[in-house]
């Protein structure tokens, strides 16, 4: 006998861990919104807005947990098409900080690219949920579903979101019925472009690629063309690099190495590293971060909020946050591992990949080990759109895990 969606048992521990992250985020946004210099205290209302978004996100979570799964699946394609229209519309709206990412709703801003990630993941999972689908059909579906939102997001421009979406798609393909060697062939040129800047690394990569292709026993023609194409990139990349103008080369160098432009594009990452390093083991104390209070650290309530955590709460404060986040991700992946239906499994894998990538990149750029890309820290950084859709995404996984017997 089928269970009613409202009677399904959802993962209460996962919900509690997510709420803890949200509360911790509001507390740190409160600190990031506060400037305290001596007896002078000034405070912005970012934390109040975040509280409203937390309440809205939790209400949306309740709604999605009670919507029939068949309705969600049927709604994906229309929502995807509407979101494509919004991605086009946002390009004609006034730029904010040099990019066209936001649609102003008066009381709040809406970022279509955040919704595009979730809808693209779910639609791709739905398209791959077919019997007797060939490798070529899998690749066609992946390209067809991904290409338009990817291009529109790049035009905004929003390289960080575009790269996150691309990695999520590759992750879904890696867990699909597509042979892994096909994915290796697809991403090999990207690795070759990066490796071509160092001869020894490039030779090691080509040797590893040849070894892998031989182990897979691919046809000599396919393996030979793959090695030839990747080898050719070693000679083509320097030519392409030298054809760029000086300012274009400087932008790319600074993107990779912020110290190349310490007072320009690299300023935020350098200040973030100073903030985290100055926090020591126990931090400077709540509200007492000097980099934040003296406004040396821009965007400290959004992209660089992890630096506020490091400066004010120190190593142990960061450790507490990372442990909670680790437990949250482990619980989430435990739910995913129990899914049997391909649609649910692929969609959940893409959602987890998105959260992991965002966390890794955001913390990495705060530590200065990855370039600054404007990717927020999920459930912690200020931003309603990101919080809402990440909450809905987690809600989908909980719904799939609780209702999976209806579809097995």
N, C-alpha and C positions, 0 to 999 in steps of 0.2 A: 504494500500500500504506500502511495507516494506521500512524502512529508510536505506540509505546507511550508513555504519559505520562512514565514514568521516563526515557525517552530524549530527551525534549524539551530544547532548548537554551534555558535561561532567561537573562535579562539579568544577567550577572555584575557589570557596572559599577553597575547599579541596586542590587543587593544590597550591594555594597561601600559605596556612598554611604549607604545606610540604616544599615548597621552603624557607619559613622563617626559618624552622627548619634546613634545609641544610646550609643556609647562617650563621645562628648562630653557627652551628657545625664547619664550616670553620674558623670563627672568633676565636672560642675557641681552635681549633687545631693550629691556628697561634700562639696563646699565649702559648699553650703547647709545640710548636716547638721552642720557644724562651727562651733562658736562659739569664737573665739580672742580673748581679751582679755589682753594682756601675755603672761605665762607660763602663764596658765590656759587650758586647752583642753578643751572638752566636745564630745562627738560623739554624735549619734543614729544609728540604724541604717537610715535611709531608703535610703542608697546600697546597702547589702547586699540589701535587699528588691528594689531596682530591678535589681540584677545578676541575681537569681533570675528576675525577670519578663523580662529580656532573653533569658536562656537559654530560658525557656519559650516566649517569642514566636518565637524562631528555630527551635525544635523544631516548633512549630505551623506555621511557614512551610514546613518540609520536608514535613510531613504533607499540607498543602493542595496543595502543588505535585505531589504524587503521587496525589491523589484524582481519579478520572475526572470530567471536567467535567459529564457527564450526571447523575452522582450528586449533585453540588453543586446543579445546577439543580432536581433533584427534591426536594432537602432544604429548599429555601428556604421554601416555604409552611408545612410543619410547624414549622420553627424559628421562623418569624414568629409563628405562633399561640401557641406555647409562650412566646415572649418577651412577647406581650401579657398572658398570665397573670402573668408575673413583674412586669410593669409595674403590674398591679393589686395583686399581693401586696406590693410594696415600699411601697405607700401605707399599709398597716396595720402596718408595722414602726416601731420607735422612730425619731424624727427625729434626724438628725445635723446640727448647725449650722443648725437651722431648716428642714431639708428632708428629704423621704423619697426618697432616691436610691439607697441602698446596701442590699444583702443581705449580711449577714456570713456568711462561710464558715468562720469560726474562724481559719484561717491567713491569710486575705485577705478583701477586700471585693469584691463584684461589683456593677457598675453596669449594670442592664438597659437604660438609655437609650442607652448607647454602642453596645450590640449592636443596639438598635432602629434607629439611624441606618443601619447597614450593611445590615441585613435589609430595611428599607423601600426603600432604594436598589435593591437587587438584585431584590426582588419587583416593584417598579414597572418596572424594565427588562424583566423577564420578561413582564409584562402588556402592555407596549407592543411586544413582539416578535411582532407579528401582521401579517398581510397585509390590505390594504384596510380598515384601521382608520380610522374617521371622526374628525373633530376633537372631536365631542361624546363619543365613546367614549374618546378619549385623556384628556379632562378628567374623565370619570366614573371611569376607572381611577386617575387621580392622586388624586382625592378619596377613593375607596374604600380605597386602600392607605395613605394618609397620615393620615387624620382621626383614627383611634383612637390610634395611638402619639403623635401630636401633642398631643391632649387630655390623655392620661395623663401625658406628660412635663411639660406646663404645670401640671397639678395638683400635681406633686411639691413645690414648683415648681422648674423648671429652664428659665428663659427662654432662656439662652444656647444650650443643646442644641436646644430647640424651634425657635429662629430659624435655627440652623445646618441642621437637617433641612429646614425650609421652603425655605431658599435652595438647598439641594441638589436638591430636587424641582423648583423653578423652573428650575434650570440644566439638568436632564434634559429638561424640557419645551422649553426654548429650543433644544436640539440635536435634538429629535424632529421628526416630520413636522408638528407643530402650527405653523400660521402664527404668525410673531412678533407680529403685531398682536393676536392673541388674548391673548398673555402681557402685552402692554402694557395691554390693557383690564383684565386681572385685577389687576395691581399698581398701576394708576393711582390707585385710592382711597387706598392706603397712602402714595403719594408726596404726594397732595393733603392728607392729614392732617398730614404733616410740614411741607409748604409753607404751610399755612394760618396758621402762627404769624408769617409775614412777608408783608405785602401784596405787595411788589414781587417777591419770589421766587414767590409764588403766581400772580401775573399772568403772569410769565415762563413758568411751568410750564404754565398753561392755554393760552397762546399756542403753546407748543411742541407740546402735545397736539393742538390743533386743526390745526396745520400737518401733523403726522404722519398724522392721520386723513384729511385731505384728500388727502395723497399716496397713501394706501392705497386711495383710491376706494371707501370703504365706503358702505353705504346711508345716506341722509340721516337716517333714523330712528335707526339704531344709533349713528351718530356724534353726533347731537343728544342722545340719552339719556345717552351717555357724558360729554359735556361738561356737561350739566345736573347729573348726579349729582356729578361732581367739583367743580363750582362750588358746589353746595349745601353741600358739606362745609366750605367756608370759613366759613359762618354757623353750622353745627351744632357744629363743634369747640369754638369759644369757649363755647358754651352748655354743652356737656358738661364742659369744663374748670371752669367756674364752679360746676357742680353738685357737684364733688369737695370733700371736706373738706380743711382746710388741711394736715393731716399727709400726706394722699395727694398733694396738689400738691407738697409738699416732697420726697417720695420720688422723684417723676418728675423734678423739677428737679435734684436731686442725682444722679440716674441720668445725666442729660445733662451736668451741670456739677458735678464733684466739689468744686470750690472753694466751692460753696454750703454745704457741711457739712464743713469741713476736718478736724474732730475726730471725725466720725462716718462716714457712708457714703463720704465722699471721701478718708478718711485713707490707704487703701492706695495709691490712684493717686498722691496727692501724694508719699508716701514713695518710691514707685517712680521717679517723675520725678527726685527729689532724688538717689537712688542712681545712676541712669544718668548724670545731669548731672555728678555728682562724680567719675565715672570718667575723664573727660577722654579723651585720645587713647590712652593705654597702660594705663589702669586703675590701681587701687591695689595690685594684686598678688593672686595666688591665695591664698585664705583670709583676705585682709586687708580685706574690705569692711566698713566701719564701720556702715553702715545695717543690714547683716545681723547682724554680731556684737553690736551693741547692741540687737538685736531691735526696731528701729524699723520694719522691713519685715515685716509678717505674711505668712504663706503663701509664704515665699521659696523653698521647695523645690517648690512646685506652680505655682499660677497666675502668680506673679511671679518665676519663675526667670530670665527674661530680664533683669530688673533686676540680679540677681547677676552675670550675664555682663557687663553694661554697667559695673557698679561695679568689678569686679575685673579684667576684661580690657580695658576701655575700648572706644573706637571701633573699633580694629583687631580686637579680639576679636569684637565684634558683626559686623563686616564679614566676618570669616572664616566665622562661623556662617551668615550670610545667603548667602554665595557657595556654600557646601556645600549649603544648602537649595535655592537656586535651581537648581543643577546637578541635584539630586535630582528636583525638580519637572519640569525640562525633559526629563530622561531618562524620567520617568514619562509625560509627555504625548506624547513621541515614540513610546512603546509604544502609547498609546491611538490615536494618529493612524493607525496601520496596521490597526486592527481594522475588519472589514467587516460582521460579523453585528451586527444591531441590539441584541440582548440584551447582548452583550459590550461594545459601544460605549457604550450608555446607562449600564450599570452602572459602567463605568470613568470616564465623565464625572462621574457623581455622586460617586464616590470621590475623584477629584482635586479636585472642588469642595469637598468636606468638608475635605480637608487644607489647601487654600489659604485657606478661610474661617477655620479654626481658627488658622492661623499669623498671618493678617492681624489678626484680632480680638485675639489674645493679645498680640502685639507692640504693636498699637495701644493697648490699655488700659495697657500698661506705659509707653508714651510719653504717655499722657493724651489721645489723640486720639479714642478711642472709650470708651464706658462700660465699667466692670468687669462682666463677665458670668460669670466662673467657668469660662471655656473654657481648657483646658490647651494648652501648646505641644507639638505632636505630636513624639514620639520624644525629647523633651528633658525635659519636666516629669515629676515623680514621679507615678506612677499606673499600676498594672498593667493594669487593664481597658482604658484608653485605648491603652496601648502594644500590648497583645495584638491588639485588633481593628483598629488601624491597620496593624499588620504583616500580619495576615490579608488586609486589604483590598488592600494593595500586592501581596501574593502572588497574589491573584485576577487583578490586571491582568497580572502577569508570566505567569501560567498562560494567560490568554486570548491574550496576544501570542505565546507560544511554540507554542500548540496551535491557532491560528486556522485553519490549513489543513484541520483535521479538520472544520470546520463551514462552509467557504466553498463 
